[in-house]
Amino acid sequence: MNKKTTWIVLLIMAMTMLFAVLGAQEAAAEVTEEAASGSKNIAEFVFGSGMVKWFKDGGWAMWPILLVTIYGMAYVIWKFIALIHGKINLNNFLGRIIPMIKDKKFKEAIDLAGKTRGPVAAMLHAGLMKADRGVDAVEKTMENAAMIEMSYLEKGFIEMSTAITLAPMLGFLGTVAGMISAFDAIAAARAVDATIVASGIKIALITTEAGLIVAIPVQFFNNIFTTMVDGLVIVLKRINII
């Protein structure tokens, strides 16, 4: 299991355990009243009674939205850690390694690149390993390494885009379900009364709100990460040209 998978699994497990307490009341029929009350108290202590009530009032659609939240935020956290880990002081690094290359101190340069984290250092390390095979071999190796690093930098964006898309869609699905419930109530009562349709409309609005609450921050971080990756890709291309 690679580092990425490990981070995601751990984050999903932690967030699942954290959010699981929100379902305490749903399981009340299967557990003792005392246990259900205890779980509810834990949920209210962690998230507040208002949040627990809000989640329950949203109905069944809140559960798939919760799963999308865990999925999306797990990738946001992983991507943040990966980009921070790969970020180095490029000016300082290049200021140290370029003189070594000019002086043909390839062993020292290889050691420095190998000990430095980030895609730029990885690309230079791959090229320096082929320094004894000529310029063409170095350039080809660096090009291949740059492609691999750029591919790695782009990982996680599809998953975040999936969360950005699915969360509002699930919210709108809950909205439709809530409106159907409201019209069913009207049909059963054979009259139009605000109190009759209030429950269904409330579900509709809560699920829409929940979907947007998930999608907006994930979209925000997705845009930030895209900008950071674009900056790193430009550096990789510039160094590869040089």
ZAMAR-502145 format. One line per 3 residues: number of its first residue (from 1); their letters; for each residue x, y, z of N, C-alpha, C. Coordinates in Angstrom, 3 decimals, padded with zeros to 6 digits. Example, Ala and Ser with C-alpha at 12.3 -4.5 7.8 and 13.67 -1.06 7.14 Angstrom:
% residues 2
1	AS	013.190/-005.690/007.800/012.300/-004.500/007.800/013.200/-003.300/007.800 ~ 012.850/-002.250/007.080/013.670/-001.060/007.140/012.900/000.030/007.870
END
This chain:
% residues 242
1	MNK	000.855/-001.205/000.000/000.000/000.000/000.000/000.885/001.247/000.000 ~ 000.675/002.133/-001.006/001.512/003.325/-001.083/001.058/004.386/-000.092 ~ 001.851/005.461/-000.009/001.577/006.501/000.980/000.228/007.166/000.741
4	KTT	-000.089/007.391/-000.543/-001.358/008.050/-000.866/-002.535/007.227/-000.359 ~ -002.522/005.931/-000.665/-003.615/005.060/-000.235/-003.709/005.007/001.279 ~ -002.561/004.941/001.944/-002.539/004.889/003.403/-003.171/006.135/004.005
7	WIV	-002.797/007.304/003.484/-003.371/008.564/003.995/-004.877/008.582/003.818 ~ -005.333/008.184/002.622/-006.765/008.235/002.335/-007.532/007.275/003.230 ~ -007.010/006.056/003.398/-007.681/005.076/004.254/-007.781/005.569/005.685
10	LLI	-006.670/006.121/006.209/-006.670/006.615/007.580/-007.637/007.782/007.753 ~ -007.648/008.687/006.791/-008.547/009.846/006.876/-010.003/009.422/006.803 ~ -010.309/008.493/005.889/-011.688/008.029/005.766/-012.132/007.318/007.042
13	MAM	-011.246/006.497/007.617/-011.587/005.800/008.857/-011.848/006.788/009.987 ~ -010.970/007.788/010.092/-011.123/008.771/011.167/-012.397/009.584/011.012 ~ -012.652/010.064/009.792/-013.835/010.885/009.566/-015.113/010.069/009.658
16	TML	-015.054/008.786/009.236/-016.227/007.929/009.346/-016.591/007.697/010.803 ~ -015.572/007.440/011.632/-015.823/007.251/013.061/-016.390/008.524/013.683 ~ -015.899/009.679/013.204/-016.341/010.944/013.761/-017.790/011.226/013.413
19	FAV	-018.148/010.960/012.154/-019.500/011.275/011.709/-020.514/010.184/012.039 ~ -020.047/008.988/012.368/-020.959/007.878/012.613/-021.926/008.146/013.758 ~ -021.487/008.964/014.705/-022.352/009.242/015.854/-023.617/009.984/015.458
22	LGA	-023.604/010.577/014.257/-024.793/011.305/013.817/-025.963/010.370/013.536 ~ -025.670/009.092/013.349/-026.740/008.146/013.051/-027.304/007.457/014.261 ~ -027.017/007.965/015.424/-027.435/007.287/016.651/-028.951/007.136/016.743
25	QEA	-029.660/008.187/016.393/-031.109/008.140/016.512/-031.735/007.204/015.491 ~ -031.083/007.031/014.341/-031.601/006.131/013.329/-031.558/004.683/013.813 ~ -030.636/004.384/014.704/-030.485/003.014/015.199/-031.170/002.808/016.533
28	AAE	-031.980/003.739/016.949/-032.599/003.661/018.272/-033.483/002.431/018.434 ~ -034.061/001.979/017.319/-034.952/000.825/017.404/-034.186/-000.465/017.634 ~ -032.902/-000.456/017.348/-032.101/-001.668/017.457/-031.225/-001.688/018.705
31	VTE	-031.123/-000.602/019.404/-030.304/-000.534/020.603/-031.158/-000.064/021.757 ~ -030.640/-000.160/022.934/-031.391/000.273/024.103/-031.538/001.773/024.103 ~ -032.529/002.261/024.772/-032.773/003.698/024.827/-031.613/004.419/025.479
34	EAA	-030.992/003.794/026.451/-029.870/004.422/027.150/-028.672/004.580/026.230 ~ -028.370/003.547/025.421/-027.241/003.619/024.504/-027.474/004.669/023.430 ~ -028.703/004.726/022.913/-029.029/005.714/021.891/-028.892/007.125/022.433
37	SGS	-029.332/007.306/023.665/-029.228/008.619/024.293/-027.771/009.016/024.470 ~ -026.931/008.031/024.838/-025.506/008.307/025.014/-024.840/008.701/023.704 ~ -025.186/007.999/022.606/-024.621/008.327/021.302/-025.065/009.708/020.847
40	KNI	-026.331/010.018/021.120/-026.833/011.329/020.747/-026.088/012.420/021.505 ~ -025.835/012.174/022.779/-025.110/013.163/023.575/-023.698/013.381/023.041 ~ -023.061/012.290/022.596/-021.712/012.406/022.032/-021.748/013.238/020.753
43	AEF	-022.738/012.927/019.899/-022.863/013.665/018.641/-023.106/015.148/018.892 ~ -023.976/015.429/019.856/-024.279/016.825/020.157/-023.090/017.534/020.785 ~ -022.286/016.775/021.553/-021.097/017.372/022.164/-020.058/017.724/021.101
46	VFG	-019.896/016.823/020.093/-018.889/017.033/019.057/-019.333/018.091/018.055 ~ -020.573/017.996/017.600/-021.040/018.858/016.521/-022.052/019.914/016.954 ~ -022.612/019.745/018.137/-023.652/020.656/018.586/-025.028/020.094/018.273
49	SGM	-025.972/020.381/019.134/-027.322/019.851/018.961/-027.967/020.367/017.677 ~ -027.653/021.603/017.309/-028.219/022.163/016.092/-027.774/021.412/014.848 ~ -026.483/021.038/014.787/-025.955/020.308/013.641/-026.563/018.915/013.535
52	VKW	-026.701/018.247/014.679/-027.294/016.912/014.692/-028.739/016.973/014.211 ~ -029.485/017.945/014.701/-030.888/018.097/014.290/-030.970/018.437/012.802 ~ -030.088/019.315/012.344/-030.046/019.692/010.933/-029.784/018.479/010.054
55	FKD	-028.839/017.628/010.453/-028.517/016.428/009.689/-029.711/015.480/009.633 ~ -030.376/015.265/010.756/-031.526/014.366/010.804/-032.695/014.915/010.002 ~ -032.886/016.212/010.054/-034.008/016.827/009.331/-033.828/016.737/007.820
58	GGW	-032.592/016.559/007.376/-032.346/016.471/005.938/-032.776/015.168/005.313 ~ -033.039/014.163/006.139/-033.523/012.890/005.612/-032.417/011.997/005.068 ~ -032.848/011.003/004.281/-031.923/009.962/003.813/-030.817/010.511/002.910
61	AMW	-031.090/011.580/002.177/-030.092/012.112/001.226/-028.844/012.635/001.923 ~ -028.946/012.922/003.215/-027.783/013.435/003.933/-026.685/012.394/004.067 ~ -027.051/011.117/004.053/-026.042/010.065/004.212/-025.118/009.941/002.997
64	PIL	-025.663/009.866/001.766/-024.721/009.869/000.631/-023.929/011.170/000.514 ~ -024.537/012.278/000.900/-023.797/013.550/000.895/-022.647/013.483/001.904 ~ -022.897/012.846/003.048/-021.846/012.671/004.056/-020.695/011.839/003.508
67	LVT	-021.023/010.767/002.789/-019.978/009.924/002.201/-019.153/010.709/001.173 ~ -019.822/011.521/000.370/-019.109/012.355/-000.606/-018.229/013.378/000.111 ~ -018.722/013.887/001.250/-017.929/014.827/002.042/-016.628/014.185/002.515
70	IYG	-016.743/012.983/003.057/-015.558/012.262/003.533/-014.597/011.991/002.385 ~ -015.143/011.551/001.263/-014.340/011.239/000.073/-013.611/012.481/-000.435 ~ -014.349/013.566/-000.591/-013.761/014.792/-001.121/-012.735/015.397/-000.179
73	MAY	-013.053/015.472/001.110/-012.141/016.087/002.064/-010.886/015.243/002.274 ~ -011.028/013.920/002.148/-009.850/013.053/002.263/-008.839/013.392/001.166 ~ -009.327/013.613/-000.046/-008.425/013.964/-001.145/-007.903/015.390/-001.014
76	VIW	-008.706/016.279/-000.475/-008.232/017.646/-000.241/-007.057/017.638/000.737 ~ -007.222/016.908/001.828/-006.161/016.837/002.848/-004.916/016.162/002.283 ~ -005.126/015.048/001.554/-003.978/014.342/000.972/-003.241/015.234/-000.018
79	KFI	-003.986/015.934/-000.870/-003.354/016.778/-001.885/-002.596/017.923/-001.231 ~ -003.155/018.479/-000.180/-002.477/019.557/000.540/-001.150/019.068/001.113 ~ -001.176/017.905/001.751/000.041/017.348/002.337/001.068/017.041/001.248
82	ALI	000.606/016.470/000.120/001.517/016.115/-000.968/002.183/017.357/-001.572 ~ 001.410/018.424/-001.759/001.982/019.638/-002.360/002.921/020.359/-001.389 ~ 002.544/020.383/-000.112/003.428/020.998/000.883/004.727/020.216/000.989
85	HGK	004.616/018.890/000.937/005.807/018.042/001.021/006.713/018.255/-000.192 ~ 006.093/018.512/-001.347/006.878/018.672/-002.567/007.389/020.080/-002.799 ~ 006.985/021.019/-001.935/007.399/022.404/-002.127/008.745/022.649/-001.429
88	INL	009.686/023.197/-002.169/011.000/023.517/-001.601/011.374/024.936/-002.028 ~ 012.451/025.422/-001.436/012.987/026.724/-001.843/013.812/026.509/-003.111 ~ 013.172/026.733/-004.269/013.817/026.418/-005.536/015.069/027.262/-005.774
91	NNF	014.994/028.528/-005.431/016.152/029.400/-005.647/017.373/028.900/-004.870 ~ 017.146/028.505/-003.637/018.231/027.992/-002.817/018.765/026.674/-003.372 ~ 017.823/025.793/-003.758/018.224/024.488/-004.292/019.007/024.631/-005.590
94	LGR	018.478/025.424/-006.525/019.157/025.603/-007.810/020.477/026.355/-007.649 ~ 020.506/027.281/-006.687/021.743/028.011/-006.431/022.856/027.123/-005.922 ~ 022.478/026.011/-005.283/023.478/025.066/-004.781/023.869/024.025/-005.822
97	IIP	022.859/023.529/-006.587/023.144/022.391/-007.470/023.733/022.806/-008.818 ~ 023.357/023.970/-009.327/023.860/024.400/-010.642/025.383/024.589/-010.641 ~ 025.962/025.237/-009.611/027.442/025.320/-009.579/028.105/023.950/-009.546
100	MIK	027.471/022.986/-008.860/028.042/021.631/-008.830/028.053/021.019/-010.218 ~ 026.969/021.246/-010.962/026.886/020.683/-012.316/027.908/021.353/-013.232 ~ 028.052/022.665/-013.102/029.025/023.387/-013.941/030.448/022.933/-013.648
103	DKK	030.710/022.613/-012.380/032.048/022.151/-011.987/032.210/020.649/-012.180 ~ 031.166/020.009/-012.781/031.167/018.560/-013.036/031.301/017.729/-011.755 ~ 030.785/018.274/-010.680/030.735/017.515/-009.425/029.414/016.745/-009.368
106	FKE	029.309/015.767/-010.255/028.043/015.078/-010.437/027.653/014.235/-009.224 ~ 028.625/013.652/-008.556/028.308/012.827/-007.386/027.676/013.664/-006.280 ~ 028.283/014.836/-006.026/027.725/015.721/-005.006/026.335/016.223/-005.416
109	AID	026.179/016.519/-006.719/024.886/016.994/-007.215/023.823/015.904/-007.102 ~ 024.198/014.671/-007.404/023.255/013.543/-007.295/022.821/013.351/-005.840 ~ 023.788/013.442/-004.937/023.471/013.292/-003.510/022.516/014.397/-003.039
112	LAG	022.782/015.623/-003.465/021.927/016.743/-003.063/020.517/016.589/-003.624 ~ 020.419/016.229/-004.915/019.105/016.059/-005.533/018.342/014.893/-004.903 ~ 019.077/013.833/-004.571/018.440/012.671/-003.961/017.907/012.948/-002.566
115	KTR	018.571/013.856/-001.859/018.147/014.176/-000.492/017.079/015.274/-000.450 ~ 016.849/015.925/-001.584/015.882/017.024/-001.642/014.546/016.505/-002.151 ~ 013.482/016.859/-001.468/012.156/016.393/-001.878/011.593/017.301/-002.973
118	GPV	010.587/016.793/-003.670/009.900/017.602/-004.658/010.153/017.143/-006.085 ~ 009.266/017.515/-007.008/009.382/017.072/-008.400/010.597/017.629/-009.128 ~ 011.009/018.863/-008.819/012.169/019.466/-009.492/013.429/018.680/-009.152
121	AAM	013.593/018.388/-007.877/014.770/017.627/-007.451/014.750/016.221/-008.044 ~ 013.567/015.607/-008.116/013.457/014.255/-008.677/013.840/014.243/-010.156 ~ 013.415/015.259/-010.896/013.744/015.333/-012.321/015.250/015.519/-012.520
124	LHA	015.848/016.422/-011.757/017.287/016.655/-011.874/018.084/015.423/-011.444 ~ 017.596/014.745/-010.424/018.275/013.531/-009.955/018.290/012.474/-011.052 ~ 017.143/012.305/-011.740/017.067/011.323/-012.819/018.023/011.687/-013.944
127	GLM	018.097/012.972/-014.289/019.007/013.401/-015.356/020.461/013.234/-014.988 ~ 020.809/013.584/-013.760/022.203/013.474/-013.320/022.680/012.028/-013.264 ~ 021.775/011.108/-013.028/022.144/009.694/-012.994/022.618/009.207/-014.364
130	KAD	022.235/009.943/-015.419/022.639/009.566/-016.776/023.722/010.496/-017.326 ~ 024.358/011.259/-016.440/025.344/012.250/-016.889/026.513/011.633/-017.643 ~ 026.840/010.398/-017.334/027.983/009.750/-017.982/027.649/009.227/-019.377
133	RGV	026.372/009.345/-019.791/025.948/008.813/-021.090/025.748/009.904/-022.136 ~ 026.073/011.115/-021.807/025.983/012.189/-022.783/024.751/013.063/-022.610 ~ 024.778/014.199/-023.334/023.717/015.198/-023.207/022.368/014.659/-023.660
136	DAV	022.351/013.910/-024.771/021.083/013.406/-025.294/020.391/012.484/-024.301 ~ 021.168/011.624/-023.657/020.597/010.695/-022.677/020.051/011.449/-021.470 ~ 020.776/012.486/-021.056/020.329/013.295/-019.923/019.016/014.001/-020.249
139	EKT	018.942/014.610/-021.436/017.737/015.341/-021.828/016.534/014.408/-021.925 ~ 016.722/013.242/-022.524/015.618/012.291/-022.667/015.139/011.799/-021.305 ~ 016.098/011.521/-020.427/015.745/011.045/-019.089/014.994/012.115/-018.309
142	MEN	015.449/013.358/-018.422/014.782/014.452/-017.719/013.378/014.693/-018.264 ~ 013.210/014.536/-019.576/011.885/014.684/-020.171/010.932/013.620/-019.634 ~ 011.404/012.380/-019.588/010.572/011.295/-019.059/010.245/011.508/-017.588
145	AAM	011.257/011.953/-016.828/011.042/012.191/-015.403/010.057/013.334/-015.186 ~ 010.156/014.366/-016.028/009.232/015.506/-015.919/007.803/015.078/-016.195 ~ 007.609/014.216/-017.189/006.267/013.715/-017.500/005.699/012.916/-016.345
148	IEM	006.550/012.094/-015.730/006.105/011.293/-014.579/005.725/012.195/-013.409 ~ 006.549/013.199/-013.147/006.274/014.102/-012.036/005.015/014.926/-012.278 ~ 004.807/015.382/-013.522/003.604/016.137/-013.835/002.359/015.271/-013.697
151	SYL	002.495/014.008/-014.090/001.369/013.080/-013.931/001.042/012.883/-012.455 ~ 002.076/012.792/-011.635/001.865/012.634/-010.198/001.219/013.889/-009.602 ~ 001.654/015.053/-010.063/001.101/016.305/-009.546/-000.388/016.445/-009.859
154	EKG	-000.822/015.855/-010.962/-002.216/015.987/-011.370/-003.135/014.978/-010.688 ~ -002.572/014.058/-009.914/-003.405/013.080/-009.213/-004.258/013.759/-008.150 ~ -005.472/013.271/-007.999/-006.375/013.784/-006.966/-007.389/014.783/-007.491
157	FIE	-007.097/015.406/-008.637/-008.022/016.414/-009.156/-009.317/015.793/-009.669 ~ -009.239/014.624/-010.270/-010.454/013.951/-010.745/-011.345/013.593/-009.571 ~ -010.725/013.108/-008.491/-011.519/012.728/-007.312/-012.192/013.940/-006.680
160	MST	-011.459/015.060/-006.602/-012.063/016.270/-006.046/-013.172/016.804/-006.957 ~ -012.960/016.717/-008.256/-013.999/017.140/-009.198/-015.239/016.271/-009.073 ~ -015.025/014.986/-008.796/-016.161/014.082/-008.586/-016.987/014.520/-007.383
163	AIT	-016.297/014.869/-006.296/-017.009/015.332/-005.091/-017.732/016.648/-005.371 ~ -017.081/017.540/-006.118/-017.685/018.839/-006.450/-018.962/018.647/-007.258 ~ -018.952/017.658/-008.132/-020.118/017.412/-008.991/-021.214/016.641/-008.248
166	LAP	-020.818/015.605/-007.519/-021.809/014.724/-006.891/-022.554/015.375/-005.730 ~ -021.865/016.188/-004.928/-022.501/016.766/-003.741/-023.745/017.592/-004.093 ~ -023.655/018.558/-005.031/-024.873/019.296/-005.392/-025.931/018.420/-006.047
169	MLG	-025.481/017.429/-006.849/-026.450/016.543/-007.497/-027.238/015.743/-006.472 ~ -026.549/015.235/-005.453/-027.240/014.512/-004.385/-028.144/015.457/-003.601 ~ -027.673/016.707/-003.422/-028.516/017.701/-002.761/-029.792/017.970/-003.537
172	FLG	-029.661/018.072/-004.861/-030.843/018.298/-005.699/-031.751/017.072/-005.711 ~ -031.154/015.882/-005.630/-031.962/014.665/-005.531/-032.782/014.680/-004.251 ~ -032.158/015.095/-003.151/-032.890/015.236/-001.901/-033.975/016.297/-001.991
175	TVA	-033.674/017.356/-002.768/-034.663/018.413/-002.971/-035.897/017.870/-003.681 ~ -035.667/017.093/-004.738/-036.783/016.496/-005.470/-037.578/015.559/-004.567 ~ -036.864/014.741/-003.776/-037.544/013.831/-002.859/-038.382/014.605/-001.833
178	GMI	-037.820/015.715/-001.341/-038.562/016.535/-000.383/-039.807/017.154/-000.989 ~ -039.706/017.616/-002.228/-040.864/018.205/-002.897/-041.926/017.154/-003.195 ~ -041.498/015.958/-003.562/-042.455/014.866/-003.768/-043.198/014.566/-002.477
181	SAF	-042.436/014.542/-001.365/-043.056/014.314/-000.061/-044.067/015.407/000.272 ~ -043.728/016.646/-000.070/-044.637/017.754/000.199/-045.928/017.625/-000.607 ~ -045.804/017.264/-001.887/-047.002/017.113/-002.718/-047.823/015.896/-002.314
184	DAI	-047.141/014.845/-001.847/-047.880/013.689/-001.325/-048.712/014.085/-000.115 ~ -048.123/014.947/000.728/-048.853/015.409/001.918/-050.070/016.229/001.508 ~ -049.908/017.059/000.478/-051.037/017.852/-000.011/-052.131/016.943/-000.561
187	AAA	-051.720/015.920/-001.327/-052.688/014.996/-001.915/-053.440/014.224/-000.838 ~ -052.710/013.815/000.204/-053.353/013.061/001.272/-054.330/013.927/002.052 ~ -053.977/015.198/002.260/-054.839/016.095/003.037/-055.939/016.724/002.183
190	RAV	-055.722/016.667/000.852/-056.693/017.262/-000.077/-056.908/018.747/000.198 ~ -055.842/019.367/000.644/-055.906/020.802/000.913/-054.485/021.356/000.888 ~ -054.366/022.649/000.605/-053.056/023.297/000.597/-052.904/024.081/001.885
193	DAT	-051.937/023.645/002.689/-051.688/024.292/003.973/-050.188/024.318/004.191 ~ -049.689/025.461/004.618/-048.233/025.604/004.802/-047.684/024.589/005.782 ~ -048.430/024.281/006.826/-047.949/023.329/007.839/-047.847/021.917/007.272
196	IVA	-048.674/021.616/006.261/-048.668/020.278/005.681/-047.406/020.056/004.843 ~ -047.016/021.069/004.083/-045.887/020.922/003.156/-044.564/021.374/003.763 ~ -044.609/021.923/004.959/-043.395/022.491/005.565/-042.294/021.455/005.719
199	SGI	-042.651/020.235/006.147/-041.647/019.200/006.379/-040.925/018.829/005.088 ~ -041.682/018.611/004.022/-041.072/018.246/002.747/-040.205/019.357/002.187 ~ -040.688/020.590/002.283/-039.911/021.725/001.782/-038.635/021.910/002.601
202	KIA	-038.724/021.664/003.891/-037.543/021.789/004.755/-036.471/020.785/004.336 ~ -036.896/019.548/004.058/-035.952/018.533/003.588/-035.303/018.993/002.286 ~ -036.125/019.520/001.387/-035.624/019.975/000.087/-034.561/021.048/000.242
205	LIT	-034.793/022.002/001.117/-033.844/023.100/001.296/-032.575/022.654/002.018 ~ -032.722/021.788/003.008/-031.552/021.323/003.768/-030.603/020.536/002.883 ~ -031.138/019.637/002.059/-030.261/018.824/001.212/-029.541/019.677/000.160
208	TEA	-030.251/020.658/-000.378/-029.597/021.573/-001.319/-028.482/022.337/-000.624 ~ -028.759/022.816/000.569/-027.757/023.541/001.348/-026.559/022.655/001.640 ~ -026.815/021.412/002.040/-025.725/020.498/002.381/-024.836/020.230/001.172
211	GLI	-025.452/020.015/000.001/-024.671/019.764/-001.204/-023.759/020.923/-001.554 ~ -024.271/022.142/-001.411/-023.462/023.321/-001.711/-022.378/023.537/-000.664 ~ -022.685/023.240/000.592/-021.693/023.384/001.665/-020.494/022.481/001.413
214	VAI	-020.739/021.308/000.842/-019.641/020.388/000.527/-018.891/020.849/-000.723 ~ -019.628/021.205/-001.768/-019.008/021.497/-003.063/-018.171/022.771/-003.055 ~ -018.635/023.803/-002.360/-017.956/025.103/-002.414/-016.532/025.044/-001.856
217	PVQ	-016.304/024.527/-000.640/-014.914/024.494/-000.157/-014.015/023.558/-000.954 ~ -014.561/022.416/-001.417/-013.741/021.511/-002.227/-013.342/022.190/-003.535 ~ -014.265/022.944/-004.137/-013.957/023.697/-005.345/-012.892/024.760/-005.075
220	FFN	-012.989/025.423/-003.935/-012.019/026.449/-003.552/-010.612/025.856/-003.452 ~ -010.489/024.749/-002.730/-009.175/024.127/-002.586/-008.694/023.536/-003.908 ~ -009.608/023.020/-004.708/-009.245/022.487/-006.015/-008.599/023.578/-006.872
223	NIF	-009.153/024.776/-006.839/-008.595/025.884/-007.610/-007.216/026.297/-007.094 ~ -007.073/026.317/-005.768/-005.768/026.665/-005.176/-004.714/025.641/-005.565 ~ -005.064/024.366/-005.466/-004.114/023.303/-005.797/-003.755/023.332/-007.283
226	TTM	-004.732/023.650/-008.130/-004.471/023.744/-009.563/-003.432/024.833/-009.851 ~ -003.574/025.962/-009.169/-002.614/027.064/-009.341/-001.220/026.648/-008.878 ~ -001.147/025.958/-007.738/000.146/025.502/-007.229/000.801/024.511/-008.178
229	VDG	000.009/023.586/-008.708/000.544/022.581/-009.632/000.993/023.234/-010.929 ~ 000.225/024.195/-011.430/000.619/024.900/-012.661/001.971/025.575/-012.477 ~ 002.194/026.171/-011.297/003.481/026.805/-011.024/004.625/025.807/-011.049
232	LVI	004.418/024.636/-010.464/005.452/023.607/-010.449/005.707/023.063/-011.852 ~ 004.639/022.906/-012.632/004.796/022.406/-014.005/005.608/023.380/-014.845 ~ 005.364/024.667/-014.679/006.128/025.677/-015.414/007.607/025.592/-015.058
235	VLK	007.896/025.416/-013.750/009.293/025.285/-013.325/009.931/024.052/-013.943 ~ 009.207/022.936/-013.960/009.732/021.701/-014.535/010.067/021.891/-016.015 ~ 009.167/022.556/-016.746/009.394/022.772/-018.165/010.575/023.706/-018.409
238	RIN	010.667/024.764/-017.596/011.772/025.712/-017.765/013.110/025.044/-017.509 ~ 013.185/024.269/-016.453/014.457/023.599/-016.141/014.797/022.576/-017.210 ~ 013.791/021.893/-017.705/014.018/020.898/-018.735/014.534/021.540/-020.015
241	II	014.035/022.742/-020.319/014.520/023.461/-021.516/015.955/023.911/-021.325 ~ 016.209/024.447/-020.093/017.562/024.902/-019.791/018.560/023.753/-019.849
END
